[in-house]
Structures are given as structure tokens and as C-alpha cells.
Amino acid sequence: MIFPNITDYKKAIKTIAQRTDNLQNLVPVNLDNKNIPIGSAGRFATVFRMKDSKTNKFFALKCFTRESKDRKERYEKISDFLNSLNSPYFCEYKYLDKEFWITPSSGNKEEAYPVVKMEWVTGRTLGVFLNDTKDKNLLNKLFENWVELSKFLYQNEMAHGDLKHDNMIISDSGEITLIDYDGMFVPTLAGKIAFEEGSPNYQHLKRDSYQFDKRIDYFPMLVIAISIKALANSPKLLKKYGTGENILFLKKDFENLNNSKLMKDLRKINDADLQDLLSELEIAVDDFDYVPSFLAEKKEVITKTNPQYFIFNIDSKSRIDKGKGELYQRIKEIIAQRLFDLNEEISDKDSVLYSIIEHNWSKKIDNSKSRKISKIDNLKNIFVSSEKTRDFNSSVILIENKLNDFQNQFPKGQKPIVINILANKQFSKFKIFLISSIVLHM
């Protein structure tokens, strides 16, 4: 099927009332000095700003310039899913198949083409908003709103597919609305290949067309969170590192974080939450499946009918509390609140095993206060290996990799969740609130 080009649409949209069944009330808004509608062209579509002459509401009308064999199925499933959510994070959205009758300049007969009608969202793109805003409080609120939006996507097992600075509209108060749903993943699209791979300045290096599920947003969620938090502390970074195609990060930064000038600048910022996020980025850049800690839900309560294996690595002689054991006690309290009562007597037959491993970096591991974990014989080797890397997050990954070596020793479906709390640097309340800034594969 031959599709119209942008010039064909500009001519036809002036008489759209005679060419459609459901869009008769729409009229183009933006015209050039020759009274020709102005469209915003993309790789496979052109978008026109339209006004409903009866309701005075504004809409974006997306007109396609290229064929896609499963476009109808994808857009209808996305539309149905978004409408079922009824969320303020998305605008009114409807796919209309065989709606707009046009004769393409490269064709010889009139045919009906699909369009997408979307609510026109008032506000500034994230890129423009960040360039205009220097208010730290407002930027911190934007960060919090971004975290909440990210959680919403995560909880609904969906992904936008192309999270970036010009695919979201920000209100003056910092509320966020996502736009451009072409690359979106929703659960009913499971098994499909990605329609697009997103901007390389936001996407994971391992992403390709075959990576199309809820995970594709994890990395850009983290990148954008870091960017907003960084600019709340140092707005001048945008001028130094922004190119118009990014906020702060470029693909080359992800390719070599250790030598990234941006990372070096970010590491100088005195903000514990930002530093936690940067540590997560250092892990996530090598792990496509990595879930940012701010997406983690409250832990499921562990009961005798819902057993799990847990291993906790806690330094009871932390220099943070000068060896008084206060940190150790605080961690125990948090674990008790979120998981189960550590003082409860649980028999081996209930299969609920946990271990609090106390040690000091300069000494050998003390297992004297630990419950026995019979499924792993050489537990000590795991923690000895972790001491080779003192970085908080790297140690977690190293421990998990070791545990993976013993995966077949655990009952099916009961892989250990590792919460590793080390004391080699200052804790922030962000870490404490989540128990740890890293909770593996929740």
C-alpha cells in the first residue's frame, strides 16, 4: 500500500471534514504565511495540531507516511490498555483505522489511511522545562513525580519504549504527561518485536528490537532520575552537557562510565540520594535486567506457608555508629518490620531460613550468631569474595553471582533475595528506607 507524504497530508487536511467519518469537526490550527497547515514530521508520521470547532478542545492528529504490517493490532491494543488505566500520566488517545481518505501523489487512487487522535497536552517538554527552571524545590518535586510515574509503569508491567526529554510534557507545577506511544509495550503485546529502539542517549546498550517487554524502560527511568536530581543540585550542568538530543548523558558515557567526564562531575555533588543512584547506574549499565531501587515495592510478608531463603550481610561494628551496634539494631528493626519477626522461632521443617552474618572488613567472618543455611556449604567463600570489592553495590552483585552458582541447591522458585548492607560509606535515609539501595530482582 502506497502512503501519502507530508505534502499530500498538508493539502488534504484543509478539507478533512469531507475526508473522514469521525473527525469532521477538526480544523488545522497552525498555518504558514501561505495558509498551508504546518506539520511536525517524524520518521514514519506527521503530526498536526487540530482544534475541535464544537468543543474548542485541541488535539494532535498523527498521519502515517509509511506502512507497518501490524500497526492496527499494536495501536488498538495500546489504546485499549491506556483507556483501561484512565491515568493522568497519559493523554486521551484513539487509533482510527481506514479513517482519512487521500489520493497519494505517488499513487493513482483514493484510499483510506489510519490516523491517531490524541489530546493536545499544554505545557513544556522536559528539555525546555529543565532549561527554564532553576528552582531546586521545583526540580526536587519533579524528581519525586518522575519516581511516582516510573513506579506506575512498573506496577502495570508496561513500558513507554522511548522515554526522553521531548516525549513528556511538564506542567508549571511539575506534573508529567507522557506523549508519543508508538514504541509502547503493554502486556497484550507480549511476544512482539519492538517497533523502535528509542533514543541511544537514554537506552541500555544491550537493547535491540528483540528486547520488547516491561524491562526496556528500567534503564532510561534511572538515567532521567539521575539527570533531574543532578540538575536540582547543579543547573549549570545542562549547559555544559546538554546537546538538544539529551539531558546530560550521551551514549558514549554508557560505553565507558569510568572515563566519563560527566560521571566525574556528578560524583563531586554532595547529595547522598544522587550518589546512590550513580552507584546503581554503574551496575545497571552492565545488567539489562537491573531494576532501579526506587521501583521496589514493600516486601511480601514471609510466613510459614510462604517460605523464602534470605541472607543478610550486616557489619555490626560500623564506623558510622562508632562500634556501638546501633546501626545493626536499626537494620534488624527494619527487617522485622518489612519481612518477618527475627525473634520468632521457626523450625527447619518450615523451610524459612535466614542468616545474619556479622563481620568486620579487617577480620574473618563470624558465623556464631547465624542460623545455619544447609543449602550452601561454602557460604564463607561467598562473603570472603565480596570483601575484594568494597563498593556497596558491586559487593551485592558479586554476592548474587556467587549465589547463582548454587542455584540448583535451592527448591524451585525459592532463589535467595540478597539484601547486602555494608558500612564502608555514609548511609543516606534513601538507603535505610529501602533497607538497601539495591534489592535484587524484586
C-alpha positions in Angstrom: 0.0 0.0 0.0 1.4 3.4 -1.0 1.2 6.0 1.8 0.8 9.8 1.4 3.8 12.0 2.0 3.8 15.1 4.2 2.8 17.4 1.3 -0.2 15.2 0.5 -1.4 15.4 4.1 -0.9 19.2 4.2 -3.2 19.6 1.2 -5.8 17.1 2.3 -6.0 18.2 5.9 -7.5 21.6 4.9 -10.6 19.7 3.8 -10.6 17.0 6.4 -14.3 17.3 7.2 -15.1 15.9 3.8 -12.5 13.1 4.0 -13.2 11.4 7.4 -16.1 9.8 9.3 -15.1 10.7 12.8 -13.1 13.9 12.5 -15.4 16.2 10.8 -15.2 18.9 13.5 -11.4 19.1 13.4 -9.7 22.1 11.8 -5.9 22.7 11.5 -4.6 25.4 13.8 -1.0 26.2 12.8 -0.8 27.7 9.3 2.1 29.2 7.5 2.0 32.6 5.7 0.5 30.8 2.6 -2.3 29.4 4.7 -0.9 25.9 4.5 -1.1 23.7 7.6 2.2 23.2 9.4 3.0 19.6 10.4 5.7 18.2 12.6 7.4 15.4 10.6 8.9 12.3 12.1 10.4 9.1 10.7 7.1 7.5 9.8 4.4 10.0 10.5 3.5 13.7 10.5 1.6 15.4 13.4 -0.8 18.3 13.0 -2.3 20.4 15.8 -6.1 20.5 15.4 -9.0 22.2 17.1 -12.5 20.7 17.6 -14.8 23.5 16.3 -17.6 22.4 18.6 -15.8 21.7 21.9 -12.8 24.1 21.4 -10.5 21.3 22.6 -7.1 20.8 20.9 -5.8 17.5 19.6 -2.7 16.1 17.9 -3.5 14.2 14.7 -0.8 11.7 13.7 -0.9 10.8 10.0 1.3 8.0 8.8 3.7 8.2 5.9 4.9 4.6 6.0 3.3 1.2 6.1 3.6 -1.2 9.1 2.0 -4.6 8.7 0.9 -5.0 12.3 0.2 -1.3 13.1 -3.5 -1.8 13.6 -3.1 -4.5 16.2 -0.4 -2.7 18.1 -2.2 0.7 18.2 -5.5 -0.8 19.1 -4.0 -2.8 22.0 -2.1 0.2 23.3 -5.2 2.3 23.0 -7.4 -0.2 24.8 -4.8 -0.6 27.6 -4.3 3.1 28.2 -8.0 3.7 28.2 -8.4 1.0 30.9 -5.9 2.7 33.1 -7.5 6.1 32.9 -4.3 7.7 34.2 -3.3 11.4 34.2 0.2 10.2 33.0 -1.3 9.7 29.6 -3.4 11.8 27.3 -6.7 10.9 25.6 -5.7 8.5 22.7 -7.6 6.8 19.9 -6.5 4.8 16.9 -8.8 5.1 13.9 -8.2 2.6 11.1 -9.1 3.5 7.5 -10.2 7.0 8.5 -8.6 9.6 6.3 -9.3 9.4 2.6 -6.5 10.7 0.4 -5.0 10.1 -3.1 -1.2 9.9 -2.6 0.8 11.9 -5.2 2.7 8.7 -6.0 -0.5 6.7 -6.4 -3.5 6.8 -8.7 -6.5 6.0 -6.5 -8.0 7.4 -3.3 -7.6 5.2 -0.2 -8.5 5.4 3.5 -5.5 5.7 5.8 -5.1 5.2 9.6 -4.6 8.1 12.0 -4.1 8.5 15.7 -6.1 11.2 17.5 -4.5 12.4 20.8 -5.4 15.1 23.3 -3.1 18.1 22.9 -1.2 18.5 26.2 -0.5 22.0 27.4 3.0 22.6 28.9 6.6 22.4 28.1 8.7 19.4 27.1 11.0 18.1 29.8 14.0 19.6 27.9 12.5 23.1 27.8 11.3 22.9 31.4 14.8 21.9 32.7 16.3 24.7 30.6 13.9 27.3 32.1 13.8 26.1 35.7 16.5 26.8 38.3 14.3 26.4 41.4 15.7 23.5 43.4 12.5 22.8 45.2 10.5 22.6 42.0 13.2 20.3 40.4 13.1 18.1 43.5 9.3 17.9 43.2 9.8 16.9 39.5 12.2 14.2 40.6 9.6 12.8 43.0 6.9 13.0 40.3 9.2 11.1 38.0 9.8 8.4 40.5 6.0 8.0 41.0 5.4 7.9 37.3 8.1 5.2 36.9 6.5 3.2 39.7 3.2 3.4 37.9 4.7 2.0 34.7 6.5 -0.7 36.7 3.4 -1.8 38.6 1.3 -2.0 35.5 4.0 -4.1 33.7 4.2 -1.7 30.8 6.9 0.4 29.2 6.8 3.6 27.2 9.7 2.4 25.0 11.2 5.8 24.2 11.5 7.8 27.4 13.4 11.0 26.7 13.3 14.8 27.2 10.9 15.6 24.3 8.4 12.7 24.9 7.0 14.2 28.1 5.2 17.4 28.8 5.7 19.1 32.1 3.1 21.5 33.7 4.3 24.6 35.5 3.8 22.8 38.8 6.0 19.8 37.7 3.3 17.3 36.8 4.3 14.9 34.0 2.3 13.6 31.0 3.9 11.2 28.6 3.3 11.5 24.8 4.2 9.6 21.7 3.2 6.0 22.3 4.4 4.4 19.1 7.0 2.2 20.8 5.0 1.4 23.9 4.9 -2.1 25.4 1.7 -3.3 27.1 1.1 -6.8 28.4 -1.1 -7.8 25.4 1.8 -7.1 23.0 4.0 -9.8 24.7 5.9 -11.8 22.1 6.1 -8.9 19.6 9.3 -7.4 18.3 9.9 -3.7 19.2 8.6 -1.1 16.7 11.5 1.2 17.6 14.5 1.1 19.9 14.4 4.5 21.5 17.0 7.3 21.7 20.5 5.9 22.2 21.2 8.7 24.8 18.7 7.1 27.1 18.6 3.4 26.2 20.6 0.5 27.5 23.5 -0.6 25.3 22.1 -4.1 25.1 18.7 -3.1 23.9 17.7 -4.3 20.5 14.4 -5.0 18.6 14.1 -8.4 20.3 14.1 -6.7 23.8 10.5 -5.8 24.0 8.9 -6.1 27.4 8.4 -4.2 30.6 12.2 -4.1 31.2 13.0 -1.7 28.4 12.2 1.4 30.5 14.2 0.4 33.6 17.5 2.0 32.3 16.1 5.2 30.9 14.0 5.6 34.1 17.3 5.6 36.1 19.1 7.9 33.6 16.3 10.5 33.7 16.0 10.3 37.5 19.8 10.9 37.8 19.6 13.8 35.4 16.8 15.6 37.2 18.4 15.1 40.6 21.7 16.3 39.3 20.2 19.5 37.8 18.4 20.2 41.1 21.8 20.4 42.6 23.7 22.0 39.8 21.6 23.6 36.9 24.8 24.7 35.1 25.4 21.1 34.1 22.7 21.3 31.4 24.6 24.0 29.5 27.8 22.0 29.8 26.5 18.6 28.8 23.1 19.2 27.0 23.2 18.9 23.2 19.5 19.2 22.4 19.4 15.4 21.9 19.8 14.5 25.6 19.6 16.0 29.1 23.0 15.1 30.4 24.1 11.7 29.3 25.2 10.6 25.9 25.6 7.0 24.6 29.4 7.4 24.9 29.0 7.9 28.6 27.3 4.5 29.0 30.0 2.9 26.8 32.7 4.0 29.3 31.4 5.2 32.6 34.8 5.0 34.3 36.2 7.7 32.0 33.1 9.8 31.6 33.7 13.4 32.4 30.0 13.8 33.3 30.2 11.0 35.8 33.3 12.6 37.4 31.4 15.9 37.7 28.3 14.1 39.1 30.4 12.3 41.7 31.5 15.7 43.1 27.9 16.6 44.0 27.2 16.4 47.7 23.8 14.7 47.6 23.5 11.2 49.1 20.5 10.2 47.0 22.2 11.2 43.8 25.3 9.2 44.8 23.2 6.2 45.4 21.6 6.5 42.0 25.0 6.8 40.4 26.2 3.6 42.1 23.1 1.9 40.7 23.9 3.2 37.2 27.3 1.6 37.4 25.6 -1.7 37.9 22.7 -1.2 35.5 24.9 -0.3 32.6 26.1 -3.9 32.5 22.8 -5.5 33.5 19.8 -5.0 31.2 17.5 -6.6 33.8 18.5 -4.3 36.6 15.5 -2.8 38.4 16.2 0.7 39.9 15.7 0.7 43.7 13.1 3.4 43.6 10.8 0.9 41.9 11.0 -1.6 44.6 7.7 -2.4 46.4 7.4 -3.2 50.1 8.4 -6.8 50.7 5.9 -9.5 50.9 5.3 -10.8 54.4 7.1 -14.1 54.9 5.0 -16.7 56.6 5.3 -20.4 57.2 3.1 -21.0 54.1 5.2 -18.6 52.0 8.8 -19.5 52.8 11.9 -17.9 51.3 15.6 -18.0 51.9 17.2 -14.8 52.9 20.9 -13.9 53.6 21.7 -10.6 55.3 25.2 -9.3 55.4 25.5 -6.7 58.2 28.6 -5.1 59.6 27.7 -4.8 63.3 30.9 -2.8 64.0 30.2 0.0 61.6 32.3 3.1 61.9 29.1 5.1 61.3 27.9 4.4 64.9 31.4 4.0 66.3 31.0 0.3 67.0 28.0 0.8 69.4 25.9 -1.6 67.3 23.1 1.0 66.8 23.2 0.5 63.0 23.0 -3.2 63.4 20.0 -2.9 65.7 18.3 -0.4 63.3 18.7 -2.8 60.4 17.2 -5.6 62.4 14.2 -3.4 63.2 13.7 -2.5 59.5 14.0 -6.2 58.5 11.5 -7.1 61.2 9.0 -4.5 60.0 9.3 -5.4 56.4 9.9 -9.1 56.4 9.2 -11.2 59.5 9.9 -11.3 63.2 13.6 -12.2 63.6 12.8 -13.3 67.1 10.2 -15.8 66.1 11.3 -19.4 66.4 11.0 -21.1 63.1 11.8 -24.8 62.7 13.8 -26.2 59.8 10.8 -28.1 58.7 9.0 -24.8 57.9 11.8 -24.1 55.3 12.1 -20.4 56.4 15.8 -19.9 56.8 17.6 -16.7 57.3 21.1 -15.7 58.3 22.5 -12.5 59.8 26.2 -12.6 59.0 28.3 -10.3 61.2 31.8 -9.5 60.2 34.3 -6.7 60.2 36.2 -6.0 57.0 39.5 -6.4 58.7 38.6 -9.7 60.4 37.2 -13.1 59.4 33.5 -13.7 59.2 31.8 -14.5 62.4 29.0 -17.1 61.9 28.4 -17.6 65.6 25.1 -15.6 65.6 23.9 -17.0 62.3 21.3 -19.6 61.7 22.5 -22.5 59.7 21.8 -22.4 55.9 22.2 -26.0 55.0 21.7 -25.4 51.2 25.0 -23.7 50.8 28.1 -25.5 52.2 30.7 -22.8 51.5 28.8 -19.7 52.4 32.0 -18.3 53.8 33.6 -18.2 50.4 30.9 -16.0 49.1 31.5 -13.3 51.7 35.2 -13.6 51.5 34.9 -12.9 47.8 32.7 -9.9 48.4 35.4 -8.3 50.5 37.5 -8.0 47.4 35.2 -5.2 46.2 34.4 -2.7 48.9 31.9 -0.7 46.9 28.4 -1.1 48.3 26.7 -2.0 45.1 29.4 -4.1 43.5 29.5 -6.3 46.5 25.9 -7.0 46.2 26.2 -8.1 42.6 29.3 -10.2 43.4 27.4 -12.0 46.2 24.4 -12.6 44.0 26.7 -14.1 41.3 28.1 -16.4 43.8 24.7 -17.5 44.9 23.7 -18.1 41.3 26.5 -20.7 41.3 24.5 -22.7 43.9 21.0 -22.1 42.3 20.3 -25.8 41.8 20.7 -26.3 45.6 17.5 -24.3 46.3 14.0 -25.6 45.8 12.3 -24.4 42.6 11.1 -20.8 42.8 13.0 -20.0 46.0 16.1 -18.2 44.8 17.5 -16.2 47.7 16.9 -12.5 47.8 20.1 -10.8 48.9 20.0 -7.6 50.9 23.5 -6.6 51.5 24.2 -3.7 53.9 27.8 -2.6 54.1 29.3 0.2 56.1 32.1 1.4 54.0 30.5 4.8 53.3 27.8 7.1 54.7 24.3 5.8 54.7 21.5 8.1 53.5 17.9 7.8 54.6 17.2 6.8 51.0 19.2 3.6 51.6 17.7 3.0 55.0 14.2 3.4 53.8 14.6 0.7 51.2 16.7 -1.4 53.6 19.4 -1.0 51.0 19.7 1.0 47.8 19.9 -2.4 46.0 17.2 -5.0 46.4 17.9 -7.7 43.8 15.3 -8.7 41.2 12.2 -7.9 43.2 
